């Protein structure tokens, strides 16, 4: 008789454990970088000179070139390793969608949102890294031109919330998976995660608006 | 005021080639302290004797009457109709083999899981039938009992995103079983031994941390904390394997 019992396990290797570590470590590194990158760019809120000054210091230390290349590598590794958990097959994707709709469970929907934003970020950040690294150093005027011409403002308007969602949900899930978020502190950390989401969104959208309104002369 | 409840219930007999999965609608007047268990019995006795669902203890002990209630896995005998809206949709648990209508075969799944997790005390100690049973600190015994309260209802498995996506996933019920033996001082298995059971994407590294299992468990087992504990334990085990002195 055919049964849908649990399938037999395959022989063990260290690979899955290692990949889990790599996924978490690269995700944490990218999340930290995204926060620092946003704080760095938001210095434009104090004027173009503030951002240009910071950028000059980082450029003198070769942080923008070396750091940029390193981040590009970490980004590629994270995207590749994390993709193995995405249900790419149509039947799997349909199952995941049906499951989320049926369950009405916020954390399950959050995972769906994280997968959706991953696709947006994979495309945009690849382009962003390329355009950024081939046009160093970062300068307020160059960024303002990019935002004010060519429709990039609208792209950023889509990507920044996607980044904020992906980052906060990813950090929350890493905490849940590794036991930093426990039954006892779950509600408290979820609330703090929402504050972080709001704070990141406000800062990034204000910065975007500042670039939009920055005089180009 | 007495409510008239509408039940949308999944119907299908997989043994009958002519059977097509569909939803049937029933209506029933709500009574005081009515549970879904009572409602289903009344529907079967008063309206449709062909309706299939499992039950046994009606007290949240046997785990037989688990089903998807308005989207969430839960026990019919634990669920009061007064906590639900006027329209109630009942589906069988996913992941498990469908027996018919709301009845699923959780036994086959759990037996396979017990075999895969080698769900018994592993010891090299010689068994002496004349000796007294080894004593255990009350605190340790309570900790083991807390992990041993699973009633095998399958709600956590049905709510698990990964278990729905891949049939080889051990699922929360399997992890809490492993945690129970990891906490037992009589079990001489090492972390490396447990890694052989759960150190993979079909095991603990496949858990996506969605915590639906924690939220639907009718016995409120500490699934979330144990999943985190096992992942750290197995994560450290794989790191130790890298070190020359790590074993």
Contacts between the chains, C-beta under 8 A, distances in Angstrom:
chain1	res1	chain2	res2	distance
A	3	B	97	5.4
A	3	B	105	7.1
A	3	B	108	4.9
A	4	B	95	7.3
A	4	B	96	6.5
A	4	B	97	4.2
A	4	B	108	7.8
A	4	B	109	7.4
A	4	B	167	6.7
A	5	B	97	7.5
A	5	B	108	4.4
A	5	B	109	5.2
A	5	B	111	7.5
A	5	B	112	4.3
A	6	B	109	5.5
A	6	B	112	4.4
A	6	B	113	5.3
A	6	B	116	6.6
A	6	B	167	6.8
A	6	B	168	6.7
A	6	B	169	7.7
A	6	B	170	7.1
A	6	B	171	7.7
A	6	B	174	7.7
A	7	B	167	5.0
A	7	B	168	3.7
A	7	B	202	7.9
A	8	B	116	7.2
A	8	B	168	7.4
A	9	B	116	5.8
A	9	B	168	6.8
A	9	B	170	8.0
A	9	B	197	7.6
A	9	B	200	7.0
A	9	B	202	5.7
A	9	B	203	7.6
A	10	B	168	7.9
A	10	B	200	7.3
A	10	B	202	7.1
A	12	B	195	6.9
A	12	B	196	5.1
A	12	B	199	5.8
A	12	B	200	6.0
A	13	B	200	7.7
A	14	B	199	7.8
A	14	B	238	5.3
A	14	B	241	6.0
A	16	B	199	6.8
A	16	B	200	4.5
A	16	B	201	4.7
A	16	B	203	7.8
A	16	B	205	4.7
A	17	B	195	7.6
A	17	B	199	5.5
A	17	B	200	7.8
A	17	B	205	6.1
A	17	B	234	6.3
A	17	B	235	6.4
A	17	B	237	7.4
A	17	B	238	3.3
A	18	B	238	6.2
A	19	B	205	7.6
A	20	B	205	4.4
A	20	B	231	7.8
A	20	B	235	6.8
A	21	B	235	6.3
A	21	B	238	7.2
A	21	B	239	7.4
A	84	B	201	7.8
A	85	B	208	6.7
A	87	B	165	5.6
A	92	B	165	5.5
A	95	B	164	5.7
A	95	B	165	6.0
A	96	B	161	6.7
A	96	B	164	7.3
A	96	B	165	6.2
A	99	B	94	7.5
A	99	B	161	6.1
A	99	B	164	4.8
A	100	B	161	7.8
A	102	B	68	6.9
A	102	B	71	4.7
A	102	B	91	7.8
A	103	B	71	5.6
A	103	B	72	6.5
A	103	B	159	6.4
A	103	B	212	6.1
A	104	B	71	5.0
A	104	B	72	6.9
A	105	B	72	7.8
A	105	B	159	7.4
A	105	B	210	7.2
A	105	B	212	4.8
A	105	B	215	6.6
A	107	B	209	7.9
A	107	B	210	4.8
A	107	B	211	5.2
A	107	B	212	6.8
A	108	B	161	5.9
A	108	B	210	5.0
A	108	B	212	5.6
A	110	B	210	7.9
A	111	B	161	6.5
A	111	B	208	6.1
A	111	B	210	5.5
A	173	B	208	7.0
A	173	B	209	4.4
A	173	B	210	7.7
A	174	B	209	7.5
A	175	B	209	8.0
A	176	B	209	3.7
A	176	B	210	7.9
A	176	B	211	5.8
A	176	B	224	7.1
A	176	B	228	7.2
A	177	B	207	6.2
A	177	B	208	7.3
A	177	B	209	3.7
A	177	B	227	7.4
A	177	B	228	6.9
A	177	B	231	5.8
A	178	B	228	5.8
A	178	B	231	5.6
A	178	B	232	6.0
A	178	B	235	7.3
A	179	B	225	6.7
A	179	B	227	7.3
A	179	B	228	2.0
A	179	B	229	5.7
A	179	B	231	6.5
A	179	B	232	5.6
A	180	B	228	7.2
A	181	B	224	7.7
A	181	B	228	7.6
A	182	B	224	6.6
A	182	B	225	5.3
A	182	B	228	6.9
A	183	B	214	6.9
A	183	B	222	6.4
A	183	B	224	5.1
A	183	B	225	5.6
A	186	B	211	7.6
A	186	B	224	7.2
